[in-house]
Structure formats: structure tokens, C-alpha cells
Amino acid sequence: GQFKNGLISTSFLRNMEDDFNVLRRAGVKAVIRFSYTDKSTPPYGDARPDIVLKHVRQLKPVLMANSDVILVLQAGFIGAWGEWYYTDYYSVSPGNISKKNWADRRQLVDSLLASIPADRMVQVRTPQYKIKLLNMQAYVPVKPSQAYTGLPIARIAHHNDCFVAGPSDMGTYVDSTIEKPYLAKDSKYTIVGGETCQKSAQSTGSNSLKELRRFHWTFLNQDYNQSVIAEWRVQGYFSEIQKKLGYRFRMLDANLPDQSRPGGELNLKLTLINDGWANPTNPRNFEIILKNKKDGKEYYLKYQNDIRFWPIGDTIHLHIQAGLPLNMEKGDYDFFLNLPDGDTKLNTRPEYSIKMANIGMWDSITGYNSLEHILNVDSTNKINAYYGGNYFKEKNHIQSTPVKIIINGNADDWYTIPIKYSTTGQRAKILKVFNT
């Protein structure tokens, strides 16, 4: 709350940048929330709406620049812990919210949605909040045709910070008979996560598992509440919860060709299943990789199929028809599946690629999943020519290479910087050198 009466300091914003860089180096993403206070007795100590909006404007460049490592932004800012309840300015009294309060809350969320890319979501604390913020008269979940379009209904999601704490999850639900069926549908295309806050009759491992599945949970705070987490461990549910949070893709079958030729067709049939409770909610690519066993040269096919719409808990059937380039070298090629991050800053980082649940598929160096199959490419192979528009392309790589940089005629220390190289053996090219 040190900035609740003025602007955020430059040093604080700079420290935030440093924190995001630490996340990026560590290969992780974060759930972000801002709050001014953790006080639940008045005066609560949060900031006036005009100050909050100034802070959001200050934060926007930092959030935009680091959205690659932001899993989701929670609305925050208002009240104790940023949970929108115990607040000096955004309600008349706890739970008593006026039209002016709703207008202020709506203005904050609109500002937050504009402060992160359109492919990122903002979580609010209760299902009712989303309905009120959108001025909707009924609990209508986001439709598949609206999902991931950038519309507010597609971008406002839910976090539950008193999961299974009682019949209403400590006020999370006003009328669970309406709101739970609504959230079960809305959460299929919006990200859900949060934490437990106390033991209750509802917090048993079996019921928690059922509720986590029903609302497509992606993340859960493992540190709180420890008594609930301990109960799950004792009852034998914790390991399954760890496995099923978010997505968990598993290969069931792969029907792959043994041979083709330059300019020839390639038909692939893959059957997968998502054993997890949710799909990815941020952009994600899907590629088939062919890697030459002799020289490591790679070709990739970007499959135009948004995995965020794939079924959950049911078989996923993919039939891919493509062609090989006319100038593709003959030889034996290994098949790989690659599901890299959708952000260009991270899409060559194996830590951000999806690891299939099958044992033995994962290559931690490349982030590829081996399909354990070899394709022979030779002009003598009797394969039909391909006449479509879906060709494999040669893959250029980004790798970090130590180089010595000469500054003002003096040889400085060794730096690891991104180098782009072509697998055809052409001279490497330095993309960018940052003068820090």
C-alpha cells in the first residue's frame, strides 16, 4: 500500500521487470495479482478509483512487454488481498455494492483488459462479478463461437480463493444451483484456478476431485490451505489432483507412413486424449517435425487446428494431409510432435513446450515428443505427388551461443546471446546485441 496515495515509483516498476526476467530464465509463468492491503477491518487501506486507474496505466507497458510469462492476470487492486470485498472505495459496506461502485469496478476491469494482450484473460473473484461487469441479466456462459475472440465475455475468467470451503465457498456463490452449472460451461473456455481456505464437509478428497474436474481447474495454490491439502494427501487424492490440473495430453495411436518422396504427399493419423481437466487457454502451436537422422536438418508442418477447442476426456482424432518440399534431401527422418508456446519469445524454449504424458516420448533438449517412427524420403519411392497448399517447411533454429563481443576495440567477457543459424550450413547471423 506504499503507493496508494500517489504514483508507483520507477524503481518498483524496474524491479517488476527484473522479476519477470527471473521467471523467464527459470522457464515458468506466473499468476499476477496486485493489492494494496490485507486488512479486513475498516479502514481497509486500499486506494481510490482514480489512483488505481493511474497505477494500471503505469503498469500497462510492463504487463504488455512481459505477457509471455503471464499465465493470467487476476483483477485484484480492490480491497483486502485484492479480493474485492473489504474495501474503502468500491462498496458501501462489505457485500453492499452501489451502481457507482459497479461502474468503478467495471472501469477497472476494462482498463485491465486493455493493459494485457487480447489473448490473455483477467480473472474475477466470483461468477456473479463477471455477470455484473458485463451488464448481463442472466448467467449465459461464453459460447464456442465467442471463445478466444478477444471479446470481454471470452476474456473475463474466474478464480476461487475459498474452494470447497462450504456450501457457498464462503460467499463465492450466491446461488450455487444457478452459478455452478453456469461455471461448468463457462470454464470450458476460460481459465479457472485459486486456492482452498478452510476444511469443511465439502473439502474431502473425493468431492474436491469432482469439483475440480467440473470447473476445469488449471492451477491451485499448493501452500494454502495446508489442512485441506494434508487431508487430500492422507485420503490418497493429492497425486491425481497434481496430474489432472490443467491439460495432460497422451498419445493413443499414430498411423504414420514409412516412405515418401520430395514433392510427395504425406498422410498422418493421430489419436490423442486429454486426461487433464482443462485445455490450454493461451495460444499454443501444434507442429509435426521431420528431423534428418544423418545431419539433423528439420522440417516442420504447422497444423492449423486450435488445440484450445479440443475435447477434454475424450479421444482427439487428427487426420493431417501434407506435402514434402520438392528440394527436400533424401534420407531417413524421425517423426516428432511439437506443441510450443504461442509467443515468439518462448516458442523455441523446451521448458514452455507441452510434454506428452506417455513415457519415453519427451526430448528435454528440443521440447519435442518422439513418435518413434522413421520416414524414408527418396525420389524413387512410389508415392503420389502432392498438389495442396499444406507443405512442410525448412526449420530455422534459434540457439544461445557464447560469443566474444568487441566493444570500443576491447575484448569484453563472453556473452550468451541468441544466434540464428540455418541448417544448410550458412554463416550464422547475430540477431540482436543488447547493450546493458
NORWO-V824657 format. One record per residue. N is the residue number from 1. RES is the residue in one small letter. SS is DSSP state (@ for helix, = for strand, . for the rest). PHI is phi in degrees with one decimal (999 if undefined). BURIAL is I if it has 24 or more other ideal C-beta (glycine too) atoms within 12 Angstrom, else O. Layout:
# NORWO-V824657
((N;RES;SS;PHI;BURIAL) (N;RES;SS;PHI;BURIAL))
This chain:
# NORWO-V824657
((1;g;.;999;I) (2;q;.;-67.2;O) (3;f;.;-110.0;I) (4;k;.;-69.0;I) (5;n;.;-113.4;O) (6;g;.;-158.7;O) (7;l;.;-82.6;O) (8;i;.;-70.3;I) (9;s;.;-72.3;O) (10;t;@;-61.0;O) (11;s;@;-66.3;O) (12;f;@;-64.3;O) (13;l;@;-64.1;I) (14;r;@;-66.1;O) (15;n;@;-65.0;O) (16;m;@;-61.9;I) (17;e;@;-57.4;O) (18;d;@;-61.6;O) (19;d;@;-62.1;O) (20;f;@;-64.3;I) (21;n;@;-65.6;O) (22;v;@;-63.7;O) (23;l;@;-58.7;I) (24;r;@;-64.7;I) (25;r;@;-63.7;O) (26;a;@;-77.6;O) (27;g;.;77.3;O) (28;v;.;-126.7;O) (29;k;.;-124.1;I) (30;a;=;-128.4;I) (31;v;=;-95.5;I) (32;i;=;-106.9;I) (33;r;.;-145.3;I) (34;f;.;-109.1;I) (35;s;.;-147.3;I) (36;y;.;-102.4;I) (37;t;=;-153.4;I) (38;d;.;-124.6;O) (39;k;.;-93.2;O) (40;s;.;-108.9;O) (41;t;.;-124.4;O) (42;p;.;-72.4;O) (43;p;.;-69.2;O) (44;y;.;-79.5;I) (45;g;.;99.4;I) (46;d;.;-88.5;I) (47;a;.;-102.3;I) (48;r;.;-64.8;O) (49;p;@;-55.4;I) (50;d;@;-67.4;O) (51;i;@;-67.7;I) (52;v;@;-58.1;I) (53;l;@;-65.0;I) (54;k;@;-63.6;O) (55;h;@;-65.2;I) (56;v;@;-61.8;I) (57;r;@;-63.1;O) (58;q;@;-67.4;I) (59;l;@;-77.7;I) (60;k;@;-52.5;I) (61;p;@;-60.2;O) (62;v;@;-70.1;I) (63;l;@;-67.3;I) (64;m;@;-62.8;O) (65;a;@;-69.1;O) (66;n;.;-119.6;I) (67;s;@;-63.1;I) (68;d;@;-59.5;I) (69;v;@;-106.9;I) (70;i;=;-102.7;I) (71;l;=;-68.3;I) (72;v;=;-159.1;I) (73;l;=;-105.6;I) (74;q;=;-89.5;I) (75;a;.;-57.7;I) (76;g;.;51.8;I) (77;f;.;65.9;I) (78;i;.;-87.8;I) (79;g;.;74.9;I) (80;a;=;-59.2;I) (81;w;.;58.8;I) (82;g;.;66.7;I) (83;e;.;-99.2;I) (84;w;.;74.6;I) (85;y;.;-114.9;I) (86;y;.;-85.2;I) (87;t;.;-136.8;I) (88;d;.;-79.6;I) (89;y;.;-123.7;I) (90;y;.;-109.4;I) (91;s;.;-154.7;I) (92;v;.;-71.1;O) (93;s;=;-155.1;O) (94;p;.;-51.7;O) (95;g;.;85.8;O) (96;n;=;-104.4;O) (97;i;.;-112.6;I) (98;s;.;-82.6;O) (99;k;@;-59.5;O) (100;k;@;-65.0;O) (101;n;@;-61.4;I) (102;w;@;-64.7;I) (103;a;@;-62.7;O) (104;d;@;-66.4;I) (105;r;@;-65.0;I) (106;r;@;-64.4;I) (107;q;@;-63.7;I) (108;l;@;-63.1;I) (109;v;@;-65.9;I) (110;d;@;-59.1;O) (111;s;@;-67.0;I) (112;l;@;-67.4;I) (113;l;@;-60.4;I) (114;a;.;-82.2;I) (115;s;.;-97.6;I) (116;i;.;-130.8;I) (117;p;.;-58.5;I) (118;a;.;-64.3;O) (119;d;.;-93.6;I) (120;r;.;-112.1;I) (121;m;.;-107.3;I) (122;v;=;-119.2;I) (123;q;=;-92.9;I) (124;v;=;-114.1;I) (125;r;.;-75.7;I) (126;t;.;-136.9;I) (127;p;@;-58.9;I) (128;q;@;-61.3;I) (129;y;@;-58.6;I) (130;k;@;-61.7;I) (131;i;@;-61.8;I) (132;k;@;-65.3;I) (133;l;@;-63.6;I) (134;l;.;-90.1;I) (135;n;.;56.3;O) (136;m;.;-87.5;O) (137;q;.;-93.6;O) (138;a;.;-145.7;O) (139;y;.;-82.5;I) (140;v;.;-108.5;O) (141;p;.;-70.8;I) (142;v;.;-62.0;I) (143;k;.;-86.6;O) (144;p;.;-55.0;O) (145;s;.;-69.5;O) (146;q;.;-96.3;O) (147;a;.;-59.5;I) (148;y;.;60.6;I) (149;t;.;-94.5;O) (150;g;.;95.0;O) (151;l;.;-67.6;O) (152;p;@;-54.9;I) (153;i;@;-63.7;I) (154;a;@;-87.4;I) (155;r;@;-107.1;I) (156;i;=;-89.4;I) (157;a;=;-119.1;I) (158;h;=;-130.6;I) (159;h;=;-124.0;I) (160;n;=;-113.2;I) (161;d;=;-100.3;I) (162;c;=;-139.7;I) (163;f;=;-58.7;I) (164;v;.;50.0;I) (165;a;.;-88.4;I) (166;g;.;161.3;O) (167;p;.;-57.9;O) (168;s;.;-109.4;O) (169;d;.;50.8;I) (170;m;.;54.4;I) (171;g;.;90.4;I) (172;t;.;-60.9;I) (173;y;.;-110.6;I) (174;v;.;-85.1;O) (175;d;.;-137.9;O) (176;s;@;-66.2;I) (177;t;@;-67.1;O) (178;i;@;-98.4;O) (179;e;@;-75.2;I) (180;k;@;-68.9;I) (181;p;@;-60.0;O) (182;y;@;-62.2;I) (183;l;@;-66.7;I) (184;a;@;-58.9;I) (185;k;@;-84.8;I) (186;d;@;-62.8;I) (187;s;.;-76.2;I) (188;k;.;-66.9;I) (189;y;.;-123.8;I) (190;t;.;-131.7;I) (191;i;.;-80.7;I) (192;v;=;-122.0;I) (193;g;=;-166.9;I) (194;g;=;156.9;I) (195;e;=;-155.7;I) (196;t;=;-87.9;I) (197;c;.;-135.9;I) (198;q;.;-166.1;O) (199;k;.;-72.7;I) (200;s;.;-156.6;I) (201;a;.;-65.2;O) (202;q;.;-88.2;I) (203;s;.;-92.1;I) (204;t;.;-60.9;O) (205;g;@;-59.3;I) (206;s;@;-66.0;O) (207;n;@;-70.9;I) (208;s;@;-61.0;I) (209;l;@;-59.4;I) (210;k;@;-62.5;O) (211;e;@;-71.6;I) (212;l;@;-61.2;I) (213;r;@;-66.9;I) (214;r;@;-60.9;I) (215;f;.;-105.3;I) (216;h;.;53.2;I) (217;w;=;-68.0;I) (218;t;=;-105.8;I) (219;f;=;-142.4;I) (220;l;=;-147.8;I) (221;n;.;-69.5;I) (222;q;.;-78.0;O) (223;d;.;-89.1;O) (224;y;.;-147.4;O) (225;n;.;-95.0;I) (226;q;@;-64.1;O) (227;s;@;-68.0;O) (228;v;@;-70.1;I) (229;i;@;-59.8;I) (230;a;@;-62.5;O) (231;e;@;-62.9;I) (232;w;@;-62.1;I) (233;r;@;-63.6;O) (234;v;@;-60.7;O) (235;q;@;-80.3;O) (236;g;.;84.3;O) (237;y;.;-105.3;I) (238;f;@;-63.2;O) (239;s;@;-64.4;O) (240;e;@;-68.9;O) (241;i;@;-61.5;I) (242;q;@;-57.9;O) (243;k;@;-70.5;O) (244;k;@;-90.7;I) (245;l;.;-58.2;I) (246;g;.;71.3;I) (247;y;.;-98.1;I) (248;r;.;-150.7;I) (249;f;=;-82.7;I) (250;r;=;-136.1;I) (251;m;=;-80.7;I) (252;l;=;-100.0;O) (253;d;=;-160.7;O) (254;a;=;-137.6;I) (255;n;=;-104.3;O) (256;l;.;-122.5;I) (257;p;.;-73.7;I) (258;d;.;-89.3;O) (259;q;=;-151.4;I) (260;s;=;-157.4;I) (261;r;.;-144.5;I) (262;p;.;-54.3;I) (263;g;.;81.8;I) (264;g;=;-88.5;I) (265;e;=;-86.4;I) (266;l;=;-139.5;I) (267;n;=;-118.3;I) (268;l;=;-122.0;I) (269;k;=;-127.7;O) (270;l;=;-119.4;I) (271;t;=;-124.5;O) (272;l;=;-125.7;I) (273;i;=;-145.4;I) (274;n;=;-102.0;I) (275;d;.;-81.8;I) (276;g;.;-80.9;I) (277;w;.;-99.7;I) (278;a;.;-146.7;I) (279;n;.;-96.4;I) (280;p;.;-57.0;I) (281;t;.;-111.1;I) (282;n;.;-104.9;I) (283;p;.;-54.9;I) (284;r;=;-148.5;I) (285;n;.;-91.4;I) (286;f;.;-138.7;I) (287;e;=;-131.7;I) (288;i;=;-100.8;I) (289;i;=;-112.3;I) (290;l;=;-113.8;I) (291;k;=;-121.0;I) (292;n;=;-64.4;I) (293;k;.;-66.5;O) (294;k;.;-85.9;O) (295;d;.;-114.6;O) (296;g;.;78.9;O) (297;k;.;-63.7;I) (298;e;=;-120.0;I) (299;y;=;-127.0;I) (300;y;=;-132.3;I) (301;l;=;-124.4;I) (302;k;=;-87.1;I) (303;y;.;-82.7;I) (304;q;.;-83.2;O) (305;n;.;-148.8;O) (306;d;.;-77.3;O) (307;i;@;-68.3;I) (308;r;@;-68.3;I) (309;f;@;-101.2;O) (310;w;.;-64.5;I) (311;p;.;-64.9;O) (312;i;.;-109.0;I) (313;g;.;74.1;O) (314;d;.;-140.8;O) (315;t;=;-68.0;O) (316;i;=;-112.8;I) (317;h;=;-104.4;O) (318;l;=;-120.0;I) (319;h;=;-117.6;O) (320;i;=;-112.8;I) (321;q;=;-113.8;I) (322;a;=;-150.7;I) (323;g;=;-128.6;I) (324;l;.;-90.9;I) (325;p;.;-61.4;I) (326;l;.;-63.9;O) (327;n;.;-98.0;O) (328;m;.;-69.5;I) (329;e;.;-67.7;I) (330;k;.;-72.6;I) (331;g;=;146.0;I) (332;d;=;-97.6;O) (333;y;=;-125.9;I) (334;d;=;-84.4;I) (335;f;=;-91.3;I) (336;f;=;-136.0;I) (337;l;=;-109.7;I) (338;n;=;-128.7;I) (339;l;.;-121.4;I) (340;p;.;-78.4;I) (341;d;=;-59.0;I) (342;g;.;-77.7;I) (343;d;.;-89.9;I) (344;t;.;-64.1;O) (345;k;.;-70.6;O) (346;l;.;-118.6;I) (347;n;.;-74.4;I) (348;t;.;-109.0;I) (349;r;.;-92.5;I) (350;p;@;-60.7;I) (351;e;@;-63.6;I) (352;y;@;-102.6;I) (353;s;.;-90.2;I) (354;i;.;-78.8;I) (355;k;.;-95.3;I) (356;m;.;-64.7;I) (357;a;.;-75.6;O) (358;n;.;-66.0;O) (359;i;.;-72.4;O) (360;g;.;91.2;O) (361;m;.;-86.3;I) (362;w;=;-80.5;I) (363;d;=;-113.0;O) (364;s;.;-70.9;O) (365;i;.;-76.8;O) (366;t;.;-98.3;I) (367;g;.;79.9;I) (368;y;=;-91.5;I) (369;n;=;-111.9;I) (370;s;=;-73.4;I) (371;l;=;-90.8;I) (372;e;=;51.9;O) (373;h;=;-147.9;I) (374;i;=;-114.1;O) (375;l;=;-109.3;I) (376;n;=;-93.0;I) (377;v;=;-112.9;I) (378;d;.;-157.3;O) (379;s;.;-64.7;O) (380;t;.;-85.1;O) (381;n;.;-67.9;I) (382;k;.;-84.4;O) (383;i;.;-127.3;I) (384;n;.;-62.2;O) (385;a;=;-70.3;O) (386;y;.;-101.2;I) (387;y;.;-121.4;O) (388;g;.;-84.5;O) (389;g;.;-116.3;O) (390;n;.;-115.9;I) (391;y;=;-99.8;I) (392;f;.;-64.4;I) (393;k;=;-123.8;I) (394;e;=;-65.9;I) (395;k;.;-101.3;I) (396;n;.;-85.7;O) (397;h;=;-119.2;I) (398;i;=;-111.6;I) (399;q;=;-134.9;O) (400;s;=;-89.6;O) (401;t;=;-127.9;O) (402;p;=;-69.3;O) (403;v;=;-134.8;O) (404;k;=;-96.0;O) (405;i;=;-100.4;O) (406;i;=;-96.0;O) (407;i;=;-117.4;O) (408;n;.;53.5;O) (409;g;.;82.2;O) (410;n;=;-106.6;O) (411;a;=;-76.8;O) (412;d;=;-85.7;O) (413;d;=;-71.1;O) (414;w;=;-75.6;O) (415;y;=;-122.5;O) (416;t;=;-100.0;O) (417;i;=;-132.2;O) (418;p;=;-67.7;I) (419;i;=;-120.8;O) (420;k;=;-97.6;O) (421;y;=;-135.1;O) (422;s;.;-101.2;O) (423;t;.;-72.2;I) (424;t;.;-84.7;O) (425;g;.;88.3;O) (426;q;.;-70.2;O) (427;r;.;-62.3;O) (428;a;.;-67.4;O) (429;k;=;-127.3;O) (430;i;=;-75.2;O) (431;l;.;-74.3;O) (432;k;.;-160.1;O) (433;v;.;-114.2;O) (434;f;.;-94.7;O) (435;n;.;-89.3;O) (436;t;.;-99.4;O))
